[in-house]
Amino acid sequence: MEHKNDTSHKEELHAAGRTDEQYMRRAIELAMRGSGHVNPNPLVGAVIVRDGKVLGEGWHEEYGKLHAERNAIAHAKEAGYSLEGSTIYVTLEPCCHYGKTPPCTEAIIGEGITRVVVGSDDPNPLVSGKGFQILREHGISVVTHVLKEECDAINQVFFHYIRTGRPFVAMKYAMTLDGKIACHTGDSRWVTGEEARGHVQILRNHYKGIMVGIGTVLADDPMLNCRMEGGRNPVRIVCDDYLRIPAASRLVQTAKDQPLITACLPGADRETMKLLEEKGVIIWEIPEKNGRIDLSCLMEKLGENKIDGILLEGGGTLNESALQAGIVSRVYCYLAPKIFGGAEARTPVEGRGVSLASEAWQLQEIHMRRFGKDILLEYDITGEA
Ligand SMILES: NC(=O)c1ccc[n+]([C@@H]2O[C@H](COP(=O)([O-])OP(=O)(O)OC[C@H]3O[C@@H](n4cnc5c(N)ncnc54)[C@H](OP(=O)(O)O)[C@@H]3O)[C@@H](O)[C@H]2O)c1
């Protein structure tokens, strides 16, 4: 239903001479600063403007702390501005419920802000449309869907998690031009160059969890930490049916400093379990499916534990199971200008795969970017053929 304060997006943009989009772009930039620190909350940025002057900026900085709107308001007030008659640009519909902090709609109304420009709708049933409604009921002009696509893009993890209660899974691998992720000996250091590997650190910061199969742990003894400046380490998850993870592995040795969840089949050896737990490893017994951990059950449990997103770093056996289980939403493929060759060399997706070309998993391109000599291909999985 149209409200008297509704203004069509197009008319507003015309009147404002594209500035709405410019301020919203700035709000998106600010929102991204919260990456890695706000999960399972959304990334949100806000900019307050009056007569072409930016009065305050803010973003949601940390889970449980102030929302973007309140941070922007606080900064504007610290600088001595009254916010009467100003416009706030915010990437996501302002909240209208009491969560860990009071509703942002209250703050907006209380400060006399008269216009609210928003990018994404909040799918959270506690907010969804109600935030807009309350603002309009208080005579505030609300403009929605400004740079909606860009605003939606930064919160794919949040949207998926709020809708399904399960983590958004992004499968990441680095492969040679002939589609190998390791040589026939198992050696895979390194497939890509430094710049591409630097970008992986940004992904590790962005996703709350990182998941690998025991094959990768035994072959590479990885740390699975985040080596980005100012980054935070992801929760590490190993799919390890029979608890084969070595007590001397770097993952186990660091389990007290960086969380390590090892998922195994029910009835795993109690002695091994006890030994690993003493070293700080969290062990989850997950029901079996086709002789291995049921990845769907694992996702359910990770979601219950507030893990909203996972970077799946392989190897090929686990990747194929994850695709078969339908838990993968995104693929990051780093393509290196190298050829390993070898029928025995590992590929990103092993197992049996599909039987017919027409049964292939279908993907839709989101980005193609260059990192040094390597190329990153980013796709969303759109379903089966
Ligand atoms: N270039 C890259 O991007 C990249 C990334 C990662 C890995 N790699 C390379 O890939 C190789 C390892 O790959 P991999 O295929 O041998 O092993 P993997 O996929 O890392 O691990 C597979 C193992 O995980 C366990 N698992 C538990 N639940 C599972 C489930 N639901 N589905 C599938 N597996 C499950 C199984 O252990 P059990 O056998 O005990 O049942 C399975 O054998 C290494 O050479 C590594 O260097 C390369």
The ligand as an SDF file (V2000), in Angstrom:
LIG
                    3D

 48 52  0  0  0  0  0  0  0  0999 V2000
   44.8120  -26.0430   -4.4970 N   0  0  0  0  0  0  0  0  0  0  0  0
   43.8220  -26.0010   -3.6430 C   0  0  0  0  0  0  0  0  0  0  0  0
   43.0130  -25.0680   -3.6610 O   0  0  0  0  0  0  0  0  0  0  0  0
   43.6360  -27.1120   -2.6220 C   0  0  0  0  0  0  0  0  0  0  0  0
   42.7450  -26.9140   -1.5590 C   0  0  0  0  0  0  0  0  0  0  0  0
   42.5580  -27.9460   -0.6570 C   0  0  0  0  0  0  0  0  0  0  0  0
   43.2100  -29.1530   -0.8320 C   0  0  0  0  0  0  0  0  0  0  0  0
   44.0840  -29.3130   -1.8570 N   0  0  0  0  0  0  0  0  0  0  0  0
   44.7800  -30.6040   -2.0640 C   0  0  0  0  0  0  0  0  0  0  0  0
   43.7760  -31.6090   -2.0960 O   0  0  0  0  0  0  0  0  0  0  0  0
   44.3190  -32.8360   -1.5940 C   0  0  0  0  0  0  0  0  0  0  0  0
   43.3750  -33.4270   -0.5400 C   0  0  0  0  0  0  0  0  0  0  0  0
   42.1110  -33.6760   -1.0960 O   0  0  0  0  0  0  0  0  0  0  0  0
   41.3420  -35.0450   -0.8360 P   0  0  0  0  0  0  0  0  0  0  0  0
   40.2480  -35.0890   -1.8400 O   0  0  0  0  0  0  0  0  0  0  0  0
   42.3130  -36.1490   -0.7670 O   0  0  0  0  0  0  0  0  0  0  0  0
   40.7850  -34.9130    0.6300 O   0  0  0  0  0  0  0  0  0  0  0  0
   39.7250  -33.9600    1.3480 P   0  0  0  0  0  0  0  0  0  0  0  0
   38.6010  -33.6520    0.4880 O   0  0  0  0  0  0  0  0  0  0  0  0
   40.4780  -32.8470    1.9860 O   0  0  0  0  0  0  0  0  0  0  0  0
   39.2370  -34.9130    2.5210 O   0  0  0  0  0  0  0  0  0  0  0  0
   38.4280  -36.0060    2.2210 C   0  0  0  0  0  0  0  0  0  0  0  0
   38.1860  -36.8150    3.4760 C   0  0  0  0  0  0  0  0  0  0  0  0
   37.3590  -36.0940    4.3700 O   0  0  0  0  0  0  0  0  0  0  0  0
   36.6090  -37.0040    5.1480 C   0  0  0  0  0  0  0  0  0  0  0  0
   35.1750  -36.6950    5.1090 N   0  0  0  0  0  0  0  0  0  0  0  0
   34.3600  -36.6250    6.1810 C   0  0  0  0  0  0  0  0  0  0  0  0
   33.1220  -36.3910    5.8210 N   0  0  0  0  0  0  0  0  0  0  0  0
   33.0970  -36.3090    4.5000 C   0  0  0  0  0  0  0  0  0  0  0  0
   32.0680  -36.1020    3.5720 C   0  0  0  0  0  0  0  0  0  0  0  0
   30.7930  -35.9240    3.9270 N   0  0  0  0  0  0  0  0  0  0  0  0
   32.3940  -36.0990    2.2690 N   0  0  0  0  0  0  0  0  0  0  0  0
   33.6530  -36.2700    1.8740 C   0  0  0  0  0  0  0  0  0  0  0  0
   34.6790  -36.4710    2.7150 N   0  0  0  0  0  0  0  0  0  0  0  0
   34.4090  -36.4910    4.0320 C   0  0  0  0  0  0  0  0  0  0  0  0
   36.8440  -38.3980    4.5590 C   0  0  0  0  0  0  0  0  0  0  0  0
   37.7510  -39.0090    5.4470 O   0  0  0  0  0  0  0  0  0  0  0  0
   37.8450  -40.6030    5.6550 P   0  0  0  0  0  0  0  0  0  0  0  0
   38.5710  -41.0810    4.4210 O   0  0  0  0  0  0  0  0  0  0  0  0
   38.6220  -40.7440    6.8780 O   0  0  0  0  0  0  0  0  0  0  0  0
   36.4540  -41.1370    5.7190 O   0  0  0  0  0  0  0  0  0  0  0  0
   37.4570  -38.0960    3.2080 C   0  0  0  0  0  0  0  0  0  0  0  0
   38.3450  -39.0790    2.7620 O   0  0  0  0  0  0  0  0  0  0  0  0
   45.6730  -32.4860   -1.0420 C   0  0  0  0  0  0  0  0  0  0  0  0
   46.6540  -32.8880   -1.9690 O   0  0  0  0  0  0  0  0  0  0  0  0
   45.6460  -30.9790   -0.9110 C   0  0  0  0  0  0  0  0  0  0  0  0
   46.9500  -30.4260   -1.0480 O   0  0  0  0  0  0  0  0  0  0  0  0
   44.3200  -28.3210   -2.7520 C   0  0  0  0  0  0  0  0  0  0  0  0
  1  2  1  0
  2  3  2  0
  2  4  1  0
  4  5  1  0
  4 48  2  0
  5  6  2  0
  6  7  1  0
  7  8  2  0
  8  9  1  0
  8 48  1  0
  9 10  1  0
  9 46  1  0
 10 11  1  0
 11 12  1  0
 11 44  1  0
 12 13  1  0
 13 14  1  0
 14 15  2  0
 14 16  1  0
 14 17  1  0
 17 18  1  0
 18 19  2  0
 18 20  1  0
 18 21  1  0
 21 22  1  0
 22 23  1  0
 23 24  1  0
 23 42  1  0
 24 25  1  0
 25 26  1  0
 25 36  1  0
 26 27  1  0
 26 35  1  0
 27 28  2  0
 28 29  1  0
 29 30  1  0
 29 35  2  0
 30 31  1  0
 30 32  2  0
 32 33  1  0
 33 34  2  0
 34 35  1  0
 36 37  1  0
 36 42  1  0
 37 38  1  0
 38 39  2  0
 38 40  1  0
 38 41  1  0
 42 43  1  0
 44 45  1  0
 44 46  1  0
 46 47  1  0
M  CHG  2   8   1  16  -1
M  END
$$$$
